[in-house]
Amino acid sequence: MTTAYTGAITVFGANDLDSLAASSSLVAGLESNVITNTYDDVLLSGRFKANNTSPTAGLIQVYVGSLLNDTEYPDVFDGTMSAETITSVDIRNAILVMAAGIVTDTTSNRIYEFRRRSVAALFDGVMPPKWFVFVTHSMVQTLNATTGAGGQVWYTPISLS
């Protein structure tokens, strides 16, 4: 069996997460555009930067979701990059799978990263045909507002042959 890596593809680009507002209940955040899967698996990773003015300790959470069937998105999601507020924590936990949970501290401009995670593994070993990413955080301050500094999320496609 050969594994082919084709290079990282951006889910959230250099400016998409700049100034992402905090959500004390971790239900408000940013939804990515839907990704139509053509790979056996993808490895998801990311980097975030705390605000440069007195960030508060909290959490950064990265979730992956998929369509309920061929056409329907769960809850408030629609497959378009946009700010979303999920109905409740219980709904969030029922419709999304956590890919990363990062505990943050009060250090200004701190970089937080999460290692590559198999998206297929998050879905019991099977890649969903269409999937999306949702990022939320509870650091009170927005993510860093300096252009290109707020954060990025990437995926690296894997084809098994």
C-alpha positions, 0 to 999 in steps of 0.5 A: 500500500502506498500513501501519497501526500499532495500538500496542504490545502487551506481551510481558513486562510491568512485573514479569515480568523483575524479578530474572531470574537470570543464565545463564552459558551463556545457555540459562536464561531466561524464555519468554513466553506464545505469541502467536497471530499475526493481523498481516502483521508485528510490530516487537519492541523492549525495555528492561532494567535492570541490577541496582543492586548491582555488575552484572558485564559480560555479555550480554542476549540476546532470541530469538524462537521458533515452533512446529515445526508446528501444535501442537508446541513445540521442546525445553523450550518450552510456550507458557506464561510460565515459566522454562526451561532449553534443552537446550544452546547448539547446540539454542538456536541451532537452534530460536530466532532472535536478535532482539537481543544486547546487550553490558552493562558494570558500571554499576549501574542501567544501562538497555539497550534494543534497537530495533524489529526485524521478526519476519517478517524473522527468519523469512525474511519470513513471520510464524509463525502462533504465536511466543514470546520467550525472554530470557536474560542473563549479568550474574551478578547478577539483572536489577533487582529493583525492581518494574517495573524489570527489563525489558519487551518489546513488539511493535507489530503491522503490517497491510499493506493 
